[in-house]
């Protein structure tokens, strides 16, 4: 048996000045992806839509909620003129497919502003830029997440598939360079390929995960926990992670918070913890 990881990025389309870069997706057994594809395609067919791209869905949702006026290209959006109940129905059914089965979410991210500040202060000495560092974090996360959550998979070889970006050759170069550097450390990494989301349905699920994680993390790194736009989506997609993190000790949660959140000037670490805890209680 071998593993296949489907992953997508969010943030690189903005360019080098993006505030946050993230690469995230799903890892699963090669033979399990056929079942996933049948179920994902079943939902797309049920709603008579050719594919799912979260950015298109989000734009249509904003129009449906009268938060944004349609732009000149909106008629090309496959979700054009959908009402919010139909949009939500598609989203939640696809999220349930993404979260089902024996798959795990993997991901890495870099808050670019924090990295720049840490370099200036001398706290970080890496010469890598935020995109290069994000890719490195992603490949490291694959190993650590498997070791933590799927120990029987530790001996299996892994292939990686990312979205092909014809207009962003530099990003694909960064991906491949990061992969080969990581393969030198982990010989279980087998190969890397790129493809189109329309041809590789799991890339559409990776798009959903990366897009939503980027939305959440952009606020969380600033200790802004006000984002409750899609709590039902988050509960479906990240249920297994939430259950796992809920069983961590206070010391383990403390360590996670220090790694994952930026405490801005004037905010003590204790205040940050209290803010996070209050936000979680409010969402229950």
C-alpha positions in Angstrom: 0.0 0.0 0.0 1.0 3.6 -0.7 -0.2 7.0 0.4 -1.3 9.9 -1.8 -1.4 13.5 -0.6 -3.5 16.0 -2.4 -2.6 19.6 -1.4 -3.3 23.2 -2.5 -1.9 26.5 -1.6 -3.6 29.7 -0.5 -1.9 33.1 -0.5 0.6 32.7 -3.4 -1.8 34.3 -5.8 -1.4 37.6 -3.9 2.3 37.5 -4.6 5.3 37.9 -2.3 3.5 40.6 -0.3 0.8 38.2 0.9 0.3 38.4 4.7 0.0 34.6 5.1 0.9 31.6 3.0 -0.6 28.2 3.6 -0.3 24.8 1.9 -2.8 22.2 3.1 -4.7 19.2 2.0 -5.4 15.5 2.7 -3.4 12.3 2.9 -5.0 8.9 2.4 -4.4 5.4 1.1 -4.2 5.2 -2.6 -7.0 2.6 -2.9 -9.3 4.8 -0.8 -9.3 7.8 -3.1 -11.5 6.0 -5.7 -14.3 5.9 -3.2 -13.8 9.5 -2.3 -13.9 10.5 -6.0 -17.2 8.7 -6.6 -18.8 10.3 -3.6 -17.5 13.8 -4.4 -18.7 13.5 -8.0 -22.0 12.3 -6.8 -22.5 15.5 -4.9 -21.4 17.6 -7.8 -23.9 15.7 -10.0 -26.7 16.1 -7.5 -26.3 19.9 -7.6 -25.6 20.0 -11.4 -22.3 21.8 -11.0 -19.1 20.9 -12.9 -16.6 21.5 -10.1 -16.0 23.2 -6.8 -13.6 26.1 -6.2 -14.0 27.7 -2.8 -13.2 31.2 -4.2 -16.1 30.9 -6.7 -18.4 29.6 -4.0 -17.4 32.4 -1.6 -18.0 35.1 -4.3 -21.5 33.6 -5.1 -22.3 33.5 -1.3 -21.4 37.1 -0.9 -23.7 38.1 -3.8 -26.5 35.9 -2.5 -26.2 37.6 0.9 -26.2 41.1 -0.7 -22.7 41.7 0.7 -21.2 42.2 -2.8 -22.4 43.2 -6.2 -21.7 40.8 -9.1 -18.6 41.8 -11.1 -18.3 41.7 -14.9 -17.2 38.1 -14.9 -19.8 36.8 -12.4 -21.9 35.1 -15.1 -19.0 32.6 -15.6 -19.3 31.6 -12.0 -20.9 28.1 -11.9 -22.8 29.2 -8.7 -24.2 32.3 -10.4 -27.7 33.1 -9.3 -27.8 30.3 -6.6 -29.5 31.2 -3.3 -27.8 30.7 0.0 -29.6 27.5 1.0 -28.5 25.8 -2.2 -24.9 27.1 -1.8 -24.8 25.9 1.8 -26.3 22.5 0.9 -23.5 21.9 -1.6 -20.8 23.1 0.7 -21.8 21.0 3.7 -22.3 17.8 1.6 -18.9 18.2 0.0 -17.3 19.0 3.4 -18.8 15.8 4.8 -17.2 13.8 1.9 -13.8 15.5 2.5 -14.0 14.7 6.3 -15.1 11.1 5.9 -13.1 7.9 5.7 -9.5 7.2 6.8 -7.9 10.5 5.7 -6.0 13.1 7.7 -5.6 16.8 7.2 -2.0 18.1 6.8 -0.8 21.6 6.4 1.8 24.3 7.0 1.6 28.0 7.1 3.8 31.1 7.5 2.6 34.6 8.7 4.8 36.7 6.4 4.8 39.8 8.5 5.9 37.9 11.6 8.7 36.2 9.6 9.9 39.6 8.4 9.8 41.0 12.0 11.6 38.0 13.4 14.3 38.3 10.7 14.9 42.0 11.5 15.1 41.2 15.2 17.6 38.4 14.7 15.2 35.9 16.3 15.0 33.9 13.0 18.1 33.5 10.8 16.7 31.5 7.9 17.4 32.9 4.4 14.2 31.4 3.1 11.3 33.6 2.1 7.7 33.0 3.5 6.7 30.8 0.5 9.8 28.6 0.6 9.4 28.3 4.4 5.7 27.5 4.1 6.4 24.6 1.7 9.1 23.2 4.0 6.7 23.4 7.0 4.0 21.6 4.9 6.3 18.6 4.1 7.5 18.5 7.7 3.8 18.5 8.8 3.1 15.4 6.7 5.6 13.4 8.6 4.8 14.7 12.0 1.0 14.3 11.5 1.3 10.7 10.2 3.5 9.9 13.2 1.0 11.3 15.6 -2.3 10.2 14.1 -1.6 7.3 11.8 1.3 5.3 13.1 0.6 2.3 10.9 1.3 4.5 7.9 4.8 5.4 9.0 6.4 2.9 6.7 4.3 3.7 3.6 5.6 5.7 0.7 3.9 8.9 -0.2 3.2 10.6 -3.5 2.2 14.3 -3.7 -0.2 16.0 -6.2 -0.6 19.7 -6.3 -2.7 22.0 -8.6 -0.9 22.9 -11.8 -0.6 26.7 -12.1 0.3 27.7 -15.7 0.6 31.4 -14.7 2.7 30.8 -11.6 5.8 28.9 -12.7 7.8 30.4 -9.8 5.4 28.8 -7.3 5.7 25.4 -8.9 9.5 25.7 -8.8 9.3 26.5 -5.1 7.1 23.4 -4.6 9.5 21.0 -6.4 12.6 22.4 -4.7 10.9 22.0 -1.3 9.9 18.5 -2.1 13.3 17.3 -3.2 14.9 18.9 -0.2 12.4 17.2 2.1 12.8 13.9 0.3 16.5 14.0 1.3 15.3 13.8 4.9 12.4 11.4 4.4 13.0 8.7 1.9 9.3 7.7 2.2 8.5 10.6 0.0 8.1 9.0 -3.5 7.3 11.6 -6.1 5.5 14.9 -6.9 3.1 15.8 -9.7 0.7 18.6 -10.6 -2.7 18.4 -12.2 -5.9 20.3 -12.7 -8.7 20.4 -10.1 -11.2 19.4 -12.8 -9.3 16.2 -13.4 -8.2 15.4 -9.8 -11.3 15.7 -7.6 -9.3 15.4 -4.3 -7.6 18.7 -5.3 -11.0 20.4 -4.9 -11.3 19.1 -1.3 -7.7 20.4 -0.7 -8.8 23.8 -2.1 -11.7 23.9 0.4 -9.4 23.0 3.3 -6.6 25.4 2.4 -9.0 28.3 1.7 -10.9 27.9 4.9 -7.8 27.5 7.0 -6.2 30.6 5.5 -9.3 32.6 6.4 -9.2 31.4 10.0 -5.5 31.6 10.6 -5.2 35.2 9.1 -7.4 36.3 12.0 -6.0 33.9 14.6 -2.5 35.1 14.2 -3.8 38.6 15.2 -5.8 37.1 18.1 -9.0 38.0 16.4 -11.5 35.2 17.1 -14.6 37.0 15.8 -14.8 34.9 12.6 -17.9 32.8 12.9 -18.9 32.9 9.3 -19.1 29.2 8.7 -19.0 27.4 12.1 -21.0 24.4 10.7 -18.4 24.0 7.9 -15.5 24.1 10.5 -17.3 21.6 12.7 -17.6 19.2 9.7 -14.1 19.7 8.2 -12.1 19.8 11.4 -14.1 17.6 13.7 -11.3 15.0 14.2 -8.7 17.6 14.9 -11.0 19.4 17.4 -11.6 16.0 19.2 -7.9 15.3 19.3 -7.0 18.8 20.6 -9.8 18.7 23.2 -8.0 15.7 24.8 -4.6 17.5 25.1 -3.2 18.5 28.5 -3.0 22.2 29.5 0.8 22.1 28.9 0.3 20.7 25.4 -2.4 23.3 24.6 0.0 26.0 25.9 2.8 24.7 23.6 0.4 24.7 20.6 -0.8 28.2 21.3 2.8 29.5 21.5 3.6 27.9 18.1 0.4 28.9 16.3 -0.5 32.4 17.5 1.3 35.7 17.4 0.9 37.8 20.6 0.9 41.5 19.5 2.6 44.2 21.5 0.7 45.2 24.6 -1.1 41.9 24.9 0.3 39.5 27.5 0.4 35.8 26.8 -2.1 35.2 29.7 -4.5 37.6 28.0 -4.1 35.8 24.7 -4.9 32.4 26.4 -8.0 34.0 28.1 -9.2 35.5 24.8 -8.8 32.1 23.0 -10.6 30.3 25.8 -13.5 32.8 25.9 -13.9 32.6 22.1 -14.1 28.8 22.3 -16.8 29.0 25.1 -18.8 31.5 23.0 -18.9 29.1 20.1 -20.2 26.1 22.1 
